[in-house]
Amino acid sequence: MRNFLTLLILFSSLSLIGQRNPNAEPEWTATWITLGDADAEAAGMYLFRKSFSLDAVPSEFKIRISADNRYKLFVNGTLASVGPNWGDIKHWNYQTVDIASHLKQGKNTLAVKVWNEADLRAVAQFSFKTALIVQGESDTAKVVDTNKSWKVVEDKSYTPLKQEVRGYYAAGAGDFIDFNKAISNWKNQDFDDSSWNTADTVFEAVAQGFGFRQQDGWNLVPSILPEMELTKERLVSVRKSEGVKVPSSFPEKPASIKIDANSIAKILLDQEHLTNAYLSVLFSGGKNSVITVQYAEGLYDSEGAKGNRNVIDGKTMIGRRDSIISNGTENQEYTSLTYRTYRYVEVEVNTKNEPLTITDIYGTFTGYPFQMKANLISDRKELSDMMEIGWRTARLCAVDTYMDCPYYERLQYVGDTRIQHFVSFYNSGDDRLIKNAINLLDYSRQPDGYTLSRYPDRQNQVIPTYSLWYVSMLYDYMMYGSDTDFITEKLMGSRQVLNYFITYLDDDGSLKNVPGWNYTDWVPAWNFGMAPMAEDGSSAALDLQMLHALQSGIALEKAMGKPEFVTLYSTMADQLTETIKRKYWDESKQLFADTPAKDKYSQHSNSLAILANIVDDDTKKIIGKSLLEDESLAPASIYFSYYLHLALNEAGYGNQYLDWLDVWRKNMELGLTTWGETSQVETTRSDCHAWGSSPNIEFFRILLGIESASPNFKTVKIEPHLGDIDKIGGKMPHPAGAISVNYEKSGKKLKASIELPEGIAGEFVWNGQSTPLKSGMNNLRL
């Protein structure tokens, strides 16, 4: 069976390959450069410079730039680009940057800081060796191409600092910077670099053509993402200080804070909301003083719990840290190499024989430059507060990839990303980071066909259920996105994923003994998040997720694929549906059990069964009642509540939606400004997990009732569930513009104003009755 499926995939995909029309890879005339006598795979920081002259400032001066691990580009002393965006060695991103606005007539200087955290780098950070490449796109700009005309020196002030924080940590090193060894003013145009080394090329020229590969190492690809946002952001308040007097105007404004010689001082700063920012500390004097900066989402009590995040009394700082040694000169400036995630920042200064003066501490916010294009019009402040917190959470978990959490991991998990990309669709409409995520997850596919659970990822973690969700992500994009060709090119990958799982189907169509971490949700009673499984390896949760993937595959193939696959997947889905109903349905309880033994039950299996549409509407309503009332069911966490809420809405309980938000209310009561990782809010590891931002979807999808009804959002279905809300409205982005709705309810009667983009039609459903919608304004009285 497997060989047959593989041949079917290969032959039926040939037409897709022939239809591809990717952007031609630009010719690279520049070369990768490095410092020749340095260990290019070891930890280190290197400074590169190139000066050149211009007779006049051009209107455009585009360059391509990339580095390994990371770079910061300064043009005439001004920060112009940070990168590259994360990828892998075979898909190494370069940025295209127009630096014309930073140039001037006469002499100009590019200065680039490149660093390598080596073994301490983030788990998402791939690396070949420390190097830089820059290439001008025009004849004029080619003067900056990296070659032996560039200068380079090792900055020996830097050492990556291993982090020790509570819980699994994968977000990379801190900075240890000894300013006694630092090179001052190296970014400035008038800096004398004549003593620096001539840069060496990384690769020797080799034979090309006739099927020979040009070289090992990076395969450069253009990033599809814009430059990340960089916005100055001042800390808000000093919550506590020891051993030093802090002016009342600080940190909202710069101020001189003097720490006496041979003393220790601590300052606890509060941003008052969680943020991602490059932290900057400006200071003078204090030869050999040690400045330690710690960052935390919240402080810990003696039991190891965070409790109310606004409360600091009786709590201690335990967090990510950087360490700086002063060289005693005036106007020293430290800025973290990568962004830090924090609400609280503790700065501890240990002076030696000289006093040290801090003159400023501030952050520079960074993140993917999403713009909020949705709004919710309601007099209920709770809803707007939840929207704000959800949007902040989603933004902090979106930089050059989506990520589970910005503080601990910075890893793009499929399960998290599926919810995050819906937040992007419903709140922003910008699909570039969505497409970037799908590309990266597609790159992670292994020889057997499955995707990794997260990517980029140097540890190759396998969560089979997440690979199945990847197929559903392709379906989601087909329904809500606009680039049909993009998904068409991913169909071969979808087939390979399903082919892999088909090989683990038993004779009855049920999944068994799929290798990997079969995670479903963080349920306290479950073993490390895995849904209950029978001794023979079968599980309702796994079977139902397989069914969802098959259903997504069917829809994808019907819309843009091959009828052979529609037939194949439909046959398997029909068989699996009957097996699930026979194997797990408990007639006495009117619920689906988690295993064939029918001794364990969860909200998860029953939510997935409703969403798979394998029971009739009356049975959905019965199951939904149990989901709401049966406290013996294993509960969905803040993550899986996304699927629970959709299932309850499908079962006819959408008018109760606002009653389901208690865990979000608990987050707010405990002072979180982003949504926590788990439902155990007091003790949750991460205070910022974007899978909790599902209300930012559900306010529009359930309350306002707006959903895509056909591929590319060409038609819309609007079925509001207002509960006790009498008046509400809102707007959300659409590939063709925006969808706006306004509702006024009186009893069972409704006055609705609905505006659809040009060319978009659909239906409005109220009290079981359907009314057609046309492009433009629709005024309904029902």
C-alpha positions in Angstrom: 0.0 0.0 0.0 2.7 2.4 0.9 4.6 2.0 -2.3 1.5 2.5 -4.3 0.7 5.7 -2.4 4.2 7.0 -2.9 4.0 6.4 -6.7 0.6 8.1 -6.8 1.9 11.1 -5.0 5.0 11.4 -7.3 3.1 10.9 -10.6 0.2 13.1 -9.7 2.4 15.9 -8.5 4.4 16.2 -11.7 2.0 18.7 -13.1 2.4 20.8 -10.0 6.2 20.9 -10.5 5.8 21.9 -14.1 3.5 24.8 -13.1 5.9 26.3 -10.6 7.2 29.8 -11.4 9.4 30.8 -8.5 11.4 34.0 -8.4 14.7 33.4 -10.1 17.5 33.2 -7.6 19.7 36.3 -8.0 23.2 35.9 -9.1 25.6 36.4 -6.2 28.8 38.2 -7.0 29.7 39.0 -3.4 31.4 36.4 -1.3 30.9 35.3 2.3 33.6 36.9 4.5 35.0 36.2 7.9 38.1 36.7 10.0 40.6 34.2 8.6 42.5 33.2 11.8 39.4 32.9 14.0 37.5 29.7 14.8 34.4 30.5 12.8 32.3 27.8 14.6 33.2 29.0 18.1 31.4 31.7 20.1 32.5 35.2 19.3 31.7 38.7 18.0 33.2 40.3 14.9 33.0 43.8 13.6 33.1 44.5 9.9 33.5 47.9 8.1 33.5 49.1 4.6 33.9 52.8 3.5 33.1 54.2 0.1 32.4 57.5 -1.6 29.4 58.8 -3.5 29.4 61.8 -5.8 25.7 62.3 -5.0 23.1 60.6 -2.8 21.1 58.2 -4.9 17.3 58.0 -4.7 17.7 54.2 -4.1 20.6 52.2 -2.8 19.4 48.6 -2.2 21.6 46.0 -0.7 21.2 42.3 0.2 22.6 41.3 3.6 22.8 38.2 5.7 25.1 36.7 8.4 25.6 33.7 10.6 24.4 33.8 13.4 23.0 37.3 13.5 23.9 40.8 12.5 23.2 44.5 13.2 23.9 46.8 10.3 24.8 50.5 10.9 25.0 53.0 8.1 27.0 56.1 9.0 26.4 55.2 12.7 22.7 54.6 12.4 21.0 51.2 12.9 19.5 50.3 9.5 18.8 46.5 9.7 18.7 43.6 12.2 18.7 40.0 11.0 18.7 37.7 9.3 15.2 36.2 9.8 15.4 32.6 11.0 15.6 29.8 8.5 17.8 26.7 8.1 21.1 26.1 6.2 19.3 25.1 3.0 16.9 28.1 3.3 19.1 30.9 4.8 17.3 34.2 4.6 18.8 37.4 3.4 17.2 40.8 3.8 16.9 43.4 1.0 17.4 46.9 2.6 17.3 50.3 0.9 19.8 52.4 2.8 19.6 55.5 0.6 18.1 57.6 3.4 21.2 57.0 5.6 23.7 58.0 2.9 25.4 61.3 2.2 27.6 62.8 -0.5 31.2 61.9 0.0 32.5 59.3 2.4 30.0 56.7 3.8 30.6 53.7 6.0 28.8 50.4 6.5 29.6 48.9 9.9 28.2 45.4 10.8 28.3 43.6 14.1 28.1 39.8 13.6 28.0 37.4 16.5 27.8 33.6 17.1 26.5 32.2 20.3 27.8 28.7 19.3 26.5 25.9 21.6 24.5 28.4 23.7 22.5 29.8 20.7 18.7 29.5 20.6 17.4 26.0 19.6 15.8 27.7 16.6 19.1 29.2 15.4 20.9 27.1 12.8 24.6 27.9 12.1 27.3 26.9 9.6 30.0 29.3 10.7 30.5 32.9 11.6 30.3 35.0 8.4 28.8 38.0 6.6 27.6 38.6 3.1 26.5 42.0 1.6 25.8 42.7 -2.0 24.5 45.8 -3.8 21.6 45.4 -6.2 22.6 48.2 -8.6 25.9 48.9 -10.3 26.4 51.9 -8.0 25.6 49.8 -4.9 28.0 47.0 -5.8 30.7 49.0 -4.3 29.7 47.5 -0.9 29.9 43.8 -2.1 31.7 41.8 0.6 35.2 40.8 -0.5 38.7 41.4 0.6 38.1 45.2 0.5 36.2 44.9 3.8 37.9 45.2 7.2 37.2 43.0 10.2 38.3 42.6 13.8 37.3 40.3 16.6 35.5 42.1 19.5 36.9 40.3 22.5 34.7 42.1 24.9 31.9 39.6 24.2 31.2 36.2 25.7 27.8 34.4 25.5 26.4 33.9 29.0 24.6 30.6 29.8 21.1 31.1 31.3 19.6 29.4 34.3 15.9 29.9 34.5 13.0 27.8 35.8 11.6 25.3 33.3 12.6 24.3 29.8 14.6 27.1 28.2 15.7 27.3 24.5 15.9 31.0 23.8 19.7 31.5 23.6 22.5 33.1 25.6 22.7 36.3 27.5 25.5 38.8 27.0 28.7 39.1 29.0 30.3 42.3 27.9 33.7 43.5 29.3 34.0 47.2 28.2 37.7 47.1 29.1 38.1 45.0 25.9 35.5 46.8 23.8 36.3 48.9 20.7 34.8 52.3 21.1 33.2 54.4 18.4 33.8 51.6 15.7 30.4 52.4 14.1 31.4 56.0 13.4 32.4 57.1 10.0 35.6 58.8 11.1 36.8 55.7 13.0 40.3 54.6 12.0 40.2 51.0 11.0 43.6 50.9 9.3 44.9 48.4 11.8 42.1 46.0 11.3 42.4 42.8 9.4 41.5 42.3 5.8 38.5 40.1 5.6 38.9 36.6 4.2 36.5 34.8 2.0 34.8 31.8 3.5 34.9 29.6 0.3 37.4 29.0 -2.4 36.1 29.2 -5.9 35.0 25.8 -7.2 33.8 24.2 -10.4 30.3 25.1 -11.4 27.8 23.6 -13.8 27.4 20.0 -15.1 25.5 19.1 -11.9 28.4 20.1 -9.6 27.4 21.9 -6.4 29.1 25.2 -6.1 29.9 25.0 -2.4 28.8 23.7 1.0 27.1 26.0 3.5 24.2 28.4 3.2 21.7 28.4 0.4 20.5 32.0 0.3 16.9 32.7 -0.2 15.1 36.1 -0.1 13.1 36.7 3.0 9.4 37.3 2.3 9.1 39.4 5.6 9.6 43.1 6.1 12.0 44.6 8.6 11.0 44.1 12.2 9.5 47.0 14.1 11.9 49.0 16.2 10.2 51.6 18.5 11.7 53.2 21.6 9.8 52.3 24.7 10.5 53.8 28.1 10.1 51.8 31.3 7.3 53.2 33.5 8.2 53.0 37.2 10.8 52.1 39.8 9.2 49.6 42.1 12.0 49.2 44.6 15.6 50.5 45.1 18.4 49.5 47.5 21.7 51.3 48.2 20.9 54.2 45.9 18.6 57.2 45.6 16.7 57.3 42.3 15.2 60.6 41.1 11.3 60.5 40.9 11.4 61.4 37.2 13.2 58.1 36.4 12.7 55.9 34.3 10.1 57.9 32.4 12.9 60.4 31.7 16.7 60.1 31.7 18.4 61.0 35.0 21.7 60.7 36.8 21.8 57.9 39.3 25.0 57.8 41.2 26.2 54.6 42.9 29.0 55.2 45.4 32.3 53.4 45.2 32.7 50.0 46.9 28.9 49.5 47.2 26.1 47.5 45.9 22.9 49.0 44.5 19.7 47.4 43.1 16.9 49.0 41.1 13.7 47.1 40.2 12.0 48.6 37.2 8.5 47.9 36.0 7.4 48.2 32.3 3.8 47.6 33.7 3.1 45.3 30.7 5.1 42.5 29.2 7.2 43.5 26.2 9.9 42.3 23.8 12.7 44.9 23.6 16.4 45.5 23.2 17.3 46.9 26.6 19.8 49.8 26.7 21.8 50.9 29.7 23.8 54.2 29.5 26.4 54.8 32.2 29.7 56.5 33.0 32.7 55.9 35.3 32.9 53.1 37.8 36.0 51.4 36.5 35.6 47.5 36.7 32.1 47.9 38.2 29.8 44.9 37.4 26.3 45.7 36.2 24.0 42.7 36.2 20.7 43.0 34.4 17.9 40.5 35.1 14.6 40.2 33.2 11.4 38.5 34.4 7.8 38.2 33.4 6.9 38.1 37.1 8.6 37.7 40.4 8.4 34.5 42.5 7.3 33.9 46.0 8.9 31.4 48.5 6.8 28.5 47.1 7.9 29.1 43.5 4.6 30.7 42.4 4.2 34.0 40.7 0.7 34.8 42.0 -0.5 38.3 41.3 2.0 39.7 38.8 1.5 43.3 40.2 2.6 42.3 43.6 6.4 42.3 44.4 6.4 42.2 48.2 7.9 39.0 49.6 9.0 37.9 46.1 12.4 37.5 44.4 13.8 38.0 40.9 14.7 34.8 39.1 15.3 35.4 35.4 17.3 35.7 32.3 20.4 37.9 32.7 23.1 39.9 31.1 26.4 41.1 32.7 28.5 44.1 32.0 31.9 45.3 33.2 32.5 49.1 33.0 35.8 50.4 31.7 35.5 53.6 33.7 35.1 56.1 30.8 32.2 58.5 30.1 29.2 57.7 28.0 29.4 53.9 27.8 26.3 52.3 26.2 25.2 48.7 26.4 22.3 47.4 24.2 21.4 43.7 24.3 22.4 41.8 21.2 19.0 40.1 20.9 15.7 41.3 22.3 14.7 40.5 25.9 11.2 39.7 27.1 10.3 41.4 30.4 7.9 43.2 32.5 10.4 43.6 35.4 14.0 44.5 35.0 16.4 44.4 37.9 19.6 46.3 37.6 22.3 45.5 40.2 25.5 47.5 40.3 28.5 46.3 42.2 31.1 49.1 42.2 34.8 48.8 42.9 37.0 51.8 43.7 35.2 54.4 41.7 31.5 55.5 41.7 29.4 54.7 38.7 26.6 56.9 37.3 23.7 55.4 35.3 22.3 58.1 33.0 19.5 56.1 31.3 17.7 52.8 30.9 15.2 52.2 28.2 14.0 49.6 25.7 13.5 49.4 22.0 10.4 47.4 21.3 10.7 44.9 18.4 8.3 42.5 16.7 6.7 41.7 13.4 5.1 44.9 12.1 1.6 43.7 12.3 -1.1 46.4 12.2 -4.4 45.9 14.0 -7.1 46.3 11.3 -10.0 44.9 13.3 -12.1 46.6 15.9 -14.9 45.5 18.2 -17.5 48.1 19.0 -19.0 47.3 22.4 -19.7 49.1 25.7 -18.4 46.1 27.6 -14.9 47.1 28.8 -14.0 43.5 29.5 -14.1 42.6 25.8 -11.9 45.5 24.8 -9.5 44.6 27.6 -9.3 41.0 26.4 -8.8 42.2 22.8 -5.9 44.4 23.9 -4.2 41.6 26.0 -4.8 39.1 23.3 -3.3 41.3 20.6 -0.3 42.1 22.8 0.2 38.4 23.4 0.0 37.6 19.7 2.4 40.4 18.9 5.0 39.3 21.4 4.8 35.8 20.0 5.5 37.0 16.5 8.9 38.3 15.4 10.6 36.7 12.4 8.6 33.6 13.1 5.6 32.8 15.2 6.6 31.3 18.5 5.2 29.6 21.5 6.6 32.0 24.0 9.2 34.8 23.6 10.8 34.4 27.1 11.6 30.6 27.3 11.6 29.0 23.9 11.0 31.2 20.8 10.0 28.0 18.9 7.4 27.9 16.1 5.2 24.9 17.1 2.5 23.8 14.7 -0.2 23.6 17.4 0.5 27.1 18.6 0.9 28.5 15.1 -2.5 27.2 13.9 -4.2 29.5 16.5 -1.8 32.4 15.9 -2.3 32.5 12.2 -6.1 32.8 12.7 -5.4 35.8 15.0 -3.4 37.3 12.1 -6.2 36.6 9.6 -9.0 38.0 11.9 -7.1 41.0 13.4 -4.5 42.1 10.8 -5.1 40.4 7.4 -1.3 40.4 6.8 -0.5 36.9 5.6 3.3 37.2 5.1 4.2 35.7 8.5 1.6 33.0 7.9 3.2 32.0 4.6 6.6 32.2 6.2 5.4 29.8 8.9 3.9 27.3 6.3 7.1 27.5 4.3 9.3 26.7 7.3 7.1 23.9 8.5 7.2 22.5 4.9 11.0 22.6 5.0 10.9 20.5 8.2 9.4 17.5 6.4 11.5 14.4 7.1 12.3 11.6 4.5 9.3 9.6 5.8 7.0 12.5 5.0 6.0 13.9 8.4 6.8 17.4 9.6 8.6 18.2 12.8 6.5 19.6 15.6 8.3 22.9 15.4 10.6 24.7 13.0 13.3 26.0 12.8 14.5 23.4 15.3 17.9 21.9 15.8 16.6 19.2 18.1 14.2 17.6 15.5 11.3 17.2 18.0 8.4 15.0 16.7 4.8 15.5 17.8 2.7 13.5 15.4 -0.5 15.4 16.2 1.2 18.6 15.2 2.2 17.2 11.9 -1.5 16.4 11.3 -2.5 19.9 12.3 -0.1 21.1 9.6 -2.4 19.7 6.9 -5.3 21.6 8.5 -3.2 24.8 8.4 -3.0 24.4 4.7 -6.7 24.1 4.6 -7.1 27.2 6.8 -5.0 29.2 4.4 -6.9 28.0 1.4 -10.1 29.2 3.1 -8.9 32.6 4.5 -5.9 33.4 2.4 -5.6 34.8 -1.1 -2.6 33.1 -2.8 -4.0 30.0 -4.5 -0.7 29.2 -6.1 1.1 29.2 -2.7 -1.1 26.4 -1.4 -1.2 24.5 -4.7 2.6 24.2 -4.4 2.2 22.7 -0.9 -0.1 19.9 -2.0 2.8 17.4 -2.5 3.9 18.0 1.1 0.4 17.5 2.4 0.1 14.2 0.5 3.4 13.1 2.0 2.4 13.9 5.5 -0.9 11.9 5.1 1.0 9.1 3.3 3.2 8.7 6.4 0.3 8.5 8.8 -1.6 6.1 6.5 1.2 3.6 7.0 0.2 3.5 10.7 -3.4 2.8 10.0 -4.6 -0.6 11.3 -7.0 -2.8 9.3 -9.9 -1.0 10.8 -8.6 2.4 9.7 -7.5 3.4 13.2 -4.1 4.9 14.0 -1.8 2.8 16.1 1.6 3.1 17.7 2.7 6.3 15.9 6.2 7.1 17.1 6.9 10.4 18.8 5.5 12.5 21.6 1.7 12.2 21.0 0.8 15.4 22.7 -2.7 16.7 22.8 -3.0 19.2 25.6 -1.7 20.1 29.1 -4.2 18.1 31.2 -2.9 17.6 34.8 -4.1 14.0 34.9 -2.5 13.0 31.6 1.1 11.8 31.2 3.0 14.8 29.8 0.1 16.1 27.8 -0.6 12.8 26.0 -4.3 11.7 25.7 -5.1 8.3 27.2 -4.0 5.5 24.9 -5.0 1.8 24.9 -2.4 -1.0 25.3 -2.7 -1.7 21.6 -1.7 2.0 20.8 -5.1 3.3 19.8 -6.6 6.6 21.0 -9.7 8.5 20.2 -7.8 11.8 20.2 -5.3 10.5 17.7 -7.9 8.9 15.5 -10.0 12.1 15.5 -7.0 14.3 14.6 -6.2 11.9 11.8 -9.8 12.2 10.6 -9.5 16.0 10.7 -6.3 15.9 8.6 -8.0 13.6 6.1 -11.0 15.9 5.9 -8.6 18.9 5.3 -6.8 16.8 2.7 -10.1 16.0 0.9 -11.1 19.7 0.8 -7.6 20.7 -0.5 -7.7 18.1 -3.2 -11.3 19.0 -4.2 -10.4 22.7 -4.6 -7.0 22.5 -6.3 -5.7 19.0 -6.4 -6.4 15.5 -7.9 -9.7 13.5 -7.9 -7.6 10.3 -7.2 -6.7 11.7 -3.8 -10.2 12.8 -3.0 -11.3 9.2 -3.6 -8.5 7.8 -1.6 -8.8 10.1 1.4 -12.6 9.9 1.4 -12.5 6.1 1.5 -10.1 6.2 4.5 -12.1 9.0 6.2 -15.4 7.0 5.9 -13.8 3.9 7.3 -12.2 5.8 10.2 -15.4 7.6 11.0 -17.3 4.3 11.4 -14.4 2.9 13.4 -14.4 5.9 15.8 -18.2 5.6 16.3 -18.0 1.8 16.9 -14.8 1.9 19.0 -15.2 4.9 21.2 -18.9 5.8 21.4 -20.5 5.1 24.7 -24.3 4.9 24.3 -25.0 5.0 28.0 -23.0 8.2 28.5 -23.8 9.7 25.1 -20.1 10.6 24.8 -17.0 9.5 23.0 -14.5 7.7 25.3 -10.8 8.3 25.1 -10.0 4.6 24.6 -11.8 1.4 23.6 -12.1 0.4 27.3 -14.5 3.4 27.7 -13.2 4.2 31.2 -11.8 7.7 30.5 -13.5 10.7 28.9 -12.3 14.2 27.9 -13.5 17.4 26.5 -10.9 16.9 23.8 -12.1 13.8 22.1 -15.7 15.0 22.2 -14.9 18.5 20.9 -13.0 16.9 18.0 -15.9 14.6 17.3 -18.3 17.5 17.0 -15.9 19.4 14.8 -15.4 16.4 12.5 -19.2 16.3 12.0 -19.5 12.6 12.6 -22.7 12.8 14.6 -26.0 14.5 13.9 -27.1 17.9 15.3 -29.2 16.4 18.1 -26.3 14.3 19.3 -24.0 17.3 19.0 -26.3 19.1 21.4 -26.3 16.2 23.9 -22.5 16.1 23.8 -22.2 19.8 24.1 -24.4 19.8 27.2 -22.0 17.3 28.8 -19.0 19.4 27.7 -20.6 22.3 29.7 -21.8 20.4 32.7 -19.8 17.1 33.3 -16.9 18.0 35.5 -15.5 14.5 35.3 -14.4 15.1 31.8 -10.7 15.8 31.4 -10.7 19.6 30.9 -9.3 21.5 28.0 -6.6 24.0 28.9 -6.4 27.6 27.7 -4.9 26.1 24.5 -7.4 23.5 23.6 -10.3 25.7 24.6 -10.0 27.1 21.1 -11.3 23.7 19.8 -13.7 23.3 22.7 -15.3 26.7 22.0 -15.7 26.0 18.3 -17.3 22.7 19.2 -19.7 24.2 21.7 -20.7 26.8 19.1 -21.2 24.1 16.5 -23.4 22.2 19.0 -25.7 25.2 19.4 -24.4 26.8 22.5 -22.7 29.9 21.0 -25.0 32.3 22.8 -23.3 31.2 26.1 -19.8 32.2 24.8 -19.1 34.9 27.4 -19.6 32.3 30.1 -16.6 30.3 28.9 -13.9 32.9 29.5 -13.2 32.4 33.2 -9.5 31.4 32.7 -9.0 34.6 30.8 -10.7 36.6 33.6 -8.4 34.8 36.1 -5.4 36.0 34.1 -6.5 39.6 34.3 -7.3 39.3 38.0 -3.8 38.1 38.7 -2.3 41.1 36.8 -1.1 39.4 33.6 -0.9 41.6 30.6 -0.5 38.7 28.3 -2.1 35.2 28.4 -0.4 32.5 30.3 0.7 29.1 29.0 -1.6 27.0 31.1 -4.8 27.2 33.0 -2.8 27.0 36.3 -2.2 30.8 36.2 -0.5 31.2 39.5 2.2 28.7 38.7 2.3 28.7 34.9 5.8 28.7 33.4 5.3 31.2 30.6 3.2 34.4 31.1 3.0 34.8 27.3 1.6 32.1 25.1 -0.3 33.2 22.0 -2.4 30.1 21.9 -4.4 31.8 24.6 -5.3 34.7 22.2 -8.2 32.7 20.8 -10.8 35.3 22.0 -9.3 37.7 19.4 -10.6 35.2 16.9 -13.8 34.1 18.7 -15.1 37.7 19.2 -15.4 37.8 15.4 -16.0 34.2 14.6 -18.5 33.3 17.3 -19.9 36.6 18.7 -20.1 38.5 15.4 -20.4 35.2 13.5 -18.1 35.9 10.6 -16.5 32.9 8.8 -15.1 32.1 5.4 -17.6 29.9 3.5 -15.4 29.0 0.5 -11.8 29.0 -0.7 -10.0 32.4 -0.6 -12.9 33.8 1.4 -14.8 34.3 -1.8 -18.1 33.8 0.1 -18.9 34.5 3.7 -21.2 33.0 6.3 -22.3 35.3 9.1 -24.2 33.8 12.1 -23.9 35.9 15.2 -24.3 34.5 18.7 -25.1 37.5 20.9 -26.3 35.9 24.1 -27.4 38.8 26.4 -25.7 41.4 24.3 -28.2 43.8 22.8 -25.8 46.0 20.8 -22.4 45.2 19.3 -20.5 45.7 16.1 -17.1 45.4 14.5 -14.9 45.2 11.5 -12.3 42.6 10.4 -9.9 42.5 7.4 -10.7 40.5 4.3 -8.4 39.8 1.3 -10.7 42.1 -0.8 -11.1 44.8 1.9 -13.0 44.6 5.1 -16.2 43.1 6.5 -18.2 45.4 8.9 -21.2 44.4 11.0 -23.5 46.1 13.4 -26.2 44.4 15.4 -29.1 45.8 17.5 -31.1 43.1 19.2 -34.5 43.3 20.8 -35.8 40.0 22.1 -35.6 37.6 19.1 -35.7 40.5 16.7 -32.5 41.8 15.1 -31.5 44.8 13.1 -28.3 44.1 11.3 -26.1 46.2 9.0 -23.5 44.2 7.1 -21.0 45.6 4.6 -19.1 43.2 2.4 -16.2 44.0 0.0 -16.8 44.3 -3.7 -17.2 40.9 -5.3 -18.0 39.1 -2.0 -21.4 37.6 -1.3 -22.7 35.1 1.3 -25.4 34.3 3.7 -26.7 35.6 7.1 -28.1 33.1 9.5 -30.4 34.1 12.4 -32.7 31.9 14.4 -32.1 29.1 11.9 -33.2 31.2 8.9 -30.8 32.1 6.1 -30.8 35.4 4.2 -28.6 36.0 1.2 -25.9 38.8 1.4 -24.6 40.8 -1.5 -21.5 42.9 -2.0 -21.7 46.3 -0.4 -24.2 47.3 2.3 -26.9 44.9 3.5 -29.5 46.3 6.0 -31.6 43.5 7.5 -34.5 43.4 9.9 -35.2 39.9 11.1 
